Amino acid sequence: METEERKEEWGSSSGVGETLTVFQGRQNASPIHSIVALTLWLGAIHFVVALVLAALLFLPFSLALTVFGLLLVFMVIPIDEKSKYGRKLSRYICKHACGYFPVTLYVEDIKAFDPNRAYVFGYEPHSVLPIGVVALADLTGFLPLPKIKVLASNAVFYTPFLRHIWTWLGLSPATKKNFTSLLASGYSCIIVPGGVQEPCLMEHGCEVAFLKSRKGFVSIAIEMGRPLVPVFCFGQSHIYKWWRPGGNLYLQFSRALKFTPIFFWGIFGSPLPYRQPMHVVVGRPIEVKKNLHPTVEEILIFVKEDQPMIFVFILQMLFLLYLTAERRQFQDEKVIEVHGQFVEALSDLFEKHKARVGYADLQLKIL
């Protein structure tokens, strides 16, 4: 895959023309590399299911147990995320996957991104699989950010073969501890706020973003003082055909698994997705102010040296409780405010660019 970078003029809501930076993946002369790359990247789920069914239906009991034992080993065996061969394979996948659809990345203000800062990218929609994030991966090299991780459901990291490929591609478990640790280490993190619940709410003919109650990523961004960036991918919902059951039982089952059991298929019923162009649009960063916990200086500011120790201790505890309650209330109010800014920015991003990429009549439902 070759990439092309260009500048485009577009009209803002104020009527003033602005510059949009565009990175476009070009299709390879031969599609063989793209098919191999996508099969390696996306075919692991289908392969594991086929292997389990084949073992149950066609193999003797002893051999079937051997297969299940090997799958169990691949579920827990440690992975070297910096493996030379793993990263080489990941570069191959990123190189050829973007040219298959192809994937085009639009950045509203690329100069706003500092390579020395970490950002929290809120990516929508989830769709069947949020594979448009490949445009933001560090190995793709479109964005000027050297350290990027994609946060994914824990279920991914217990799926044989899939966990290896996706770890080498830069994916990491979407836990709070891991999220904050990566941001503190200078990594920008890409998260799909709707999570595994969003595919349970998908509809044919429109886009769905499960956002109204999803404030955890905003809280962490504020806690760490990292800017929030809205991202929307057009066309991703059309690369697979899909069907899923309905009802609350299915939703509760998906929550328990932390994974959405959904039937999906691509070309000829295979895991190979349809060649539907994807357009990933990156909005401007939303700056947030870091919210600190009470400091020792704040607690001791009113304490005099000549006070009895028991009095000092009681005063410290009372003041700590007061500051903690105040900070918690402030944090909640700030999270609601910034979350509202993010939802509005994502909605504006969708409306501003949908006609440009060929989806003028598409509607977005924010649930």
C-alpha positions as CSV (number, residue, x, y, z in Angstrom):
1,M,0.0,0.0,0.0
2,E,1.2,3.5,-0.8
3,T,-0.2,6.5,1.0
4,E,-1.0,9.9,-0.3
5,E,-1.2,13.0,1.9
6,R,-3.0,16.1,0.7
7,K,-4.7,19.2,1.9
8,E,-8.4,20.0,1.2
9,E,-10.4,23.1,1.9
10,W,-13.8,22.7,3.6
11,G,-16.3,25.1,5.0
12,S,-16.8,25.4,8.7
13,S,-20.0,26.3,10.5
14,S,-18.8,29.9,10.6
15,G,-18.6,30.0,6.8
16,V,-14.8,30.4,6.9
17,G,-12.8,27.9,4.8
18,E,-10.5,25.6,6.8
19,T,-7.8,23.1,5.8
20,L,-8.4,19.4,6.2
21,T,-5.3,17.0,6.1
22,V,-6.1,13.9,4.2
23,F,-4.1,10.6,4.2
24,Q,-5.3,8.1,1.6
25,G,-4.4,4.5,1.2
26,R,-3.9,3.4,-2.4
27,Q,-4.9,0.0,-3.6
28,N,-2.2,-2.5,-4.3
29,A,-1.6,-3.7,-7.9
30,S,-2.1,-7.3,-6.7
31,P,-4.9,-8.0,-4.1
32,I,-3.2,-11.2,-2.9
33,H,-1.2,-9.4,-0.1
34,S,-4.4,-7.6,1.1
35,I,-6.4,-10.8,1.3
36,V,-3.6,-12.6,3.2
37,A,-3.2,-9.6,5.6
38,L,-6.9,-9.4,6.3
39,T,-7.3,-13.2,6.8
40,L,-4.5,-13.1,9.3
41,W,-6.0,-10.1,11.1
42,L,-9.7,-10.9,11.1
43,G,-10.0,-14.6,10.4
44,A,-8.9,-15.9,13.8
45,I,-12.5,-15.9,15.2
46,H,-13.9,-17.9,12.3
47,F,-10.9,-20.2,12.4
48,V,-11.3,-21.0,16.1
49,V,-15.0,-21.6,15.7
50,A,-14.4,-23.9,12.7
51,L,-11.7,-25.8,14.6
52,V,-14.0,-26.4,17.6
53,L,-16.9,-27.6,15.4
54,A,-14.6,-29.9,13.4
55,A,-13.1,-31.4,16.6
56,L,-16.6,-32.0,18.0
57,L,-18.1,-33.4,14.8
58,F,-15.3,-35.3,13.1
59,L,-12.5,-36.2,15.5
60,P,-12.4,-39.1,18.1
61,F,-12.9,-38.0,21.6
62,S,-9.2,-38.2,22.6
63,L,-8.1,-36.1,19.6
64,A,-10.9,-33.6,20.3
65,L,-9.6,-33.2,23.8
66,T,-6.1,-32.7,22.4
67,V,-7.4,-29.9,20.2
68,F,-9.2,-28.2,23.1
69,G,-6.1,-28.5,25.3
70,L,-4.0,-26.8,22.6
71,L,-6.5,-24.0,22.3
72,L,-6.4,-23.6,26.1
73,V,-2.6,-23.3,25.9
74,F,-2.9,-20.6,23.3
75,M,-5.4,-18.8,25.5
76,V,-3.0,-18.3,28.4
77,I,0.5,-18.6,26.9
78,P,2.4,-15.3,27.5
79,I,2.8,-13.0,24.5
80,D,5.9,-10.9,23.8
81,E,4.2,-7.7,22.5
82,K,7.6,-6.5,21.1
83,S,8.4,-9.7,19.3
84,K,10.5,-9.0,16.2
85,Y,8.5,-11.3,14.1
86,G,5.2,-10.3,15.6
87,R,5.8,-6.6,14.8
88,K,7.0,-7.5,11.4
89,L,3.8,-9.4,10.7
90,S,1.8,-6.4,12.1
91,R,3.5,-4.0,9.7
92,Y,2.6,-6.3,6.9
93,I,-1.1,-6.3,8.0
94,C,-1.2,-2.5,8.4
95,K,0.6,-1.9,5.1
96,H,-1.9,-4.0,3.1
97,A,-5.1,-3.6,5.0
98,C,-5.5,0.1,4.4
99,G,-5.3,-0.4,0.7
100,Y,-7.9,-3.1,0.5
101,F,-11.0,-1.0,1.3
102,P,-9.3,1.5,0.9
103,V,-9.1,3.5,4.2
104,T,-8.9,7.3,4.1
105,L,-8.0,9.4,7.2
106,Y,-9.2,13.1,7.5
107,V,-7.7,15.2,10.2
108,E,-9.3,18.6,10.9
109,D,-6.3,20.2,12.6
110,I,-3.2,18.1,12.4
111,K,-1.0,20.8,13.9
112,A,-3.0,20.6,17.1
113,F,-1.4,17.2,17.8
114,D,1.9,17.3,19.7
115,P,4.1,14.2,19.4
116,N,5.2,14.6,23.0
117,R,1.7,14.6,24.4
118,A,-0.8,11.7,25.0
119,Y,-4.4,11.9,23.8
120,V,-7.6,10.0,24.4
121,F,-9.3,9.2,21.1
122,G,-13.0,8.4,21.4
123,Y,-13.7,6.3,18.3
124,E,-17.2,5.6,17.0
125,P,-19.0,3.5,15.8
126,H,-18.1,0.0,17.1
127,S,-20.0,-1.7,14.3
128,V,-19.4,-5.5,14.0
129,L,-15.6,-4.8,14.5
130,P,-14.1,-1.4,14.7
131,I,-11.4,-2.1,12.2
132,G,-11.2,1.4,10.9
133,V,-8.9,2.1,13.9
134,V,-6.1,0.7,11.7
135,A,-5.9,4.2,10.2
136,L,-4.8,5.5,13.6
137,A,-2.3,2.8,14.5
138,D,1.3,3.7,15.0
139,L,2.4,1.2,12.4
140,T,0.3,2.8,9.8
141,G,2.1,6.1,10.4
142,F,-0.6,8.6,9.4
143,L,-0.8,10.5,12.7
144,P,2.3,12.3,14.1
145,L,2.1,10.3,17.4
146,P,4.8,7.7,18.0
147,K,3.1,5.9,20.9
148,I,-0.5,4.7,20.4
149,K,-2.5,1.8,21.9
150,V,-6.0,0.6,21.0
151,L,-8.0,-0.5,24.0
152,A,-10.2,-3.6,23.5
153,S,-12.4,-6.0,25.4
154,N,-10.7,-8.4,27.7
155,A,-12.4,-11.2,25.7
156,V,-10.0,-10.5,22.8
157,F,-7.1,-11.5,25.0
158,Y,-8.5,-14.9,25.8
159,T,-9.2,-15.8,22.2
160,P,-6.6,-18.2,20.8
161,F,-4.5,-16.8,17.9
162,L,-6.6,-13.5,17.8
163,R,-4.9,-12.4,21.0
164,H,-1.4,-12.8,19.5
165,I,-2.2,-10.9,16.3
166,W,-4.0,-8.1,18.0
167,T,-1.4,-7.6,20.7
168,W,1.3,-7.3,18.1
169,L,-0.9,-4.7,16.3
170,G,-0.9,-2.6,19.4
171,L,-4.1,-3.6,21.2
172,S,-4.3,-3.7,25.0
173,P,-7.0,-4.6,27.6
174,A,-9.6,-1.9,28.3
175,T,-9.2,-1.9,32.1
176,K,-9.1,1.3,34.1
177,K,-5.7,0.3,35.6
178,N,-4.2,-0.4,32.1
179,F,-5.8,2.8,30.7
180,T,-4.3,5.1,33.3
181,S,-1.0,3.3,33.2
182,L,-0.7,3.8,29.4
183,L,-1.6,7.4,29.6
184,A,0.9,8.0,32.4
185,S,3.6,6.3,30.2
186,G,2.9,8.8,27.4
187,Y,0.8,6.5,25.2
188,S,-2.2,7.9,23.4
189,C,-5.2,5.6,23.8
190,I,-7.9,4.8,21.3
191,I,-11.1,3.6,23.0
192,V,-14.6,2.8,21.6
193,P,-16.8,4.2,24.4
194,G,-19.9,2.2,23.4
195,G,-18.0,-1.0,24.1
196,V,-19.5,-4.5,23.7
197,Q,-23.0,-3.1,24.4
198,E,-23.0,-1.0,21.2
199,P,-23.2,-3.9,18.7
200,C,-26.2,-5.1,20.7
201,L,-28.0,-1.9,19.7
202,M,-26.9,-1.7,16.1
203,E,-29.5,-0.9,13.4
204,H,-29.5,-1.4,9.7
205,G,-29.7,1.8,7.8
206,C,-28.3,4.2,10.4
207,E,-25.4,4.6,12.8
208,V,-25.7,4.1,16.5
209,A,-23.3,5.5,19.2
210,F,-24.0,4.2,22.7
211,L,-22.6,7.3,24.6
212,K,-25.0,8.9,26.9
213,S,-24.2,6.8,29.9
214,R,-20.5,6.1,29.0
215,K,-18.5,8.6,31.1
216,G,-15.7,6.5,32.4
217,F,-13.2,7.4,29.6
218,V,-14.0,11.1,30.2
219,S,-13.3,10.8,33.9
220,I,-9.9,9.1,33.2
221,A,-9.0,11.8,30.7
222,I,-9.8,14.5,33.3
223,E,-7.9,12.6,36.0
224,M,-4.8,12.3,33.8
225,G,-5.2,15.7,32.2
226,R,-5.2,14.3,28.6
227,P,-7.1,15.9,25.7
228,L,-10.2,14.1,24.3
229,V,-10.4,13.6,20.5
230,P,-13.7,12.7,18.7
231,V,-13.3,10.2,15.8
232,F,-15.9,8.9,13.5
233,C,-15.6,6.2,10.8
234,F,-17.9,6.3,7.8
235,G,-18.4,3.1,5.8
236,Q,-17.3,0.7,8.5
237,S,-20.8,-0.6,9.2
238,H,-21.0,-1.8,5.6
239,I,-18.0,-4.1,5.4
240,Y,-19.8,-7.0,7.0
241,K,-23.4,-8.4,6.8
242,W,-24.6,-9.3,10.2
243,W,-27.5,-10.7,12.3
244,R,-28.0,-10.9,16.0
245,P,-30.7,-12.0,18.4
246,G,-32.8,-9.4,20.2
247,G,-34.1,-9.0,23.7
248,N,-32.7,-8.2,27.2
249,L,-31.4,-11.8,27.8
250,Y,-29.1,-11.4,24.8
251,L,-27.9,-8.0,26.1
252,Q,-27.2,-9.4,29.6
253,F,-25.4,-12.4,28.1
254,S,-23.2,-10.1,26.1
255,R,-22.4,-8.0,29.2
256,A,-21.4,-11.1,31.1
257,L,-19.1,-12.4,28.3
258,K,-17.7,-8.9,27.8
259,F,-18.1,-9.8,24.1
260,T,-20.9,-9.6,21.6
261,P,-21.8,-13.0,20.1
262,I,-23.0,-11.9,16.7
263,F,-23.3,-13.7,13.4
264,F,-21.3,-11.8,10.7
265,W,-19.9,-12.6,7.3
266,G,-18.1,-11.0,4.4
267,I,-17.4,-12.1,0.8
268,F,-18.9,-15.6,0.0
269,G,-19.7,-16.0,3.7
270,S,-16.0,-15.8,4.7
271,P,-14.4,-13.5,7.3
272,L,-13.0,-11.5,4.4
273,P,-14.8,-8.1,4.5
274,Y,-16.5,-6.4,1.6
275,R,-14.4,-3.8,-0.2
276,Q,-16.3,-0.8,1.1
277,P,-14.3,2.4,1.3
278,M,-13.9,3.6,4.9
279,H,-13.5,7.3,5.8
280,V,-12.0,8.0,9.3
281,V,-12.5,11.6,10.4
282,V,-10.5,13.0,13.4
283,G,-11.8,16.1,15.1
284,R,-10.0,18.7,17.1
285,P,-8.7,17.9,20.6
286,I,-10.8,19.0,23.5
287,E,-8.5,20.3,26.2
288,V,-9.3,19.2,29.8
289,K,-7.8,20.4,33.0
290,K,-6.2,17.8,35.3
291,N,-8.2,17.2,38.5
292,L,-5.8,16.6,41.4
293,H,-6.6,14.9,44.7
294,P,-6.2,16.9,48.0
295,T,-2.5,17.6,48.8
296,V,-0.8,17.5,52.1
297,E,-0.3,21.3,51.9
298,E,-4.0,21.8,51.5
299,I,-4.7,19.6,54.5
300,L,-2.2,21.3,56.8
301,I,-2.7,24.9,55.6
302,F,-4.8,25.8,58.7
303,V,-2.9,23.7,61.2
304,K,-0.7,25.6,63.7
305,E,2.5,24.1,65.1
306,D,1.5,24.6,68.8
307,Q,-1.8,22.7,68.5
308,P,-2.1,19.3,70.4
309,M,-1.4,16.3,68.3
310,I,-4.8,14.8,68.8
311,F,-6.4,18.1,67.7
312,V,-4.1,18.2,64.6
313,F,-5.0,14.6,63.7
314,I,-8.8,15.2,64.0
315,L,-8.5,18.4,62.0
316,Q,-6.5,16.7,59.3
317,M,-9.1,13.9,59.0
318,L,-12.1,16.3,58.9
319,F,-10.4,18.6,56.4
320,L,-9.4,15.6,54.2
321,L,-13.0,14.3,54.2
322,Y,-14.3,17.8,53.3
323,L,-11.8,18.3,50.5
324,T,-12.5,14.8,49.1
325,A,-16.2,15.4,49.1
326,E,-15.7,18.8,47.4
327,R,-13.4,17.3,44.8
328,R,-15.8,14.4,44.1
329,Q,-18.7,16.8,43.5
330,F,-16.4,19.0,41.3
331,Q,-15.2,15.9,39.5
332,D,-18.8,14.7,38.8
333,E,-19.8,18.1,37.5
334,K,-16.7,18.4,35.4
335,V,-17.2,14.9,33.9
336,I,-20.8,15.8,32.9
337,E,-19.6,19.0,31.3
338,V,-16.7,17.5,29.3
339,H,-18.8,14.5,28.4
340,G,-21.4,16.8,26.9
341,Q,-18.7,18.6,25.0
342,F,-17.4,15.4,23.6
343,V,-20.9,14.1,22.5
344,E,-21.6,17.5,20.8
345,A,-18.2,17.5,19.1
346,L,-18.8,13.9,17.8
347,S,-22.2,14.8,16.5
348,D,-20.9,18.0,14.8
349,L,-18.0,15.9,13.3
350,F,-20.6,13.5,11.8
351,E,-22.8,16.2,10.4
352,K,-20.0,18.3,8.9
353,H,-18.4,15.4,7.0
354,K,-21.1,12.9,6.1
355,A,-21.9,14.6,2.7
356,R,-18.2,14.9,1.8
357,V,-17.7,11.1,2.1
358,G,-20.9,10.1,0.3
359,Y,-23.4,9.6,3.2
360,A,-25.5,12.8,3.0
361,D,-28.7,11.0,4.1
362,L,-27.2,8.9,6.9
363,Q,-28.5,9.5,10.4
364,L,-26.7,9.1,13.7
365,K,-28.5,8.0,16.9
366,I,-26.8,8.8,20.1
367,L,-28.2,6.5,22.8
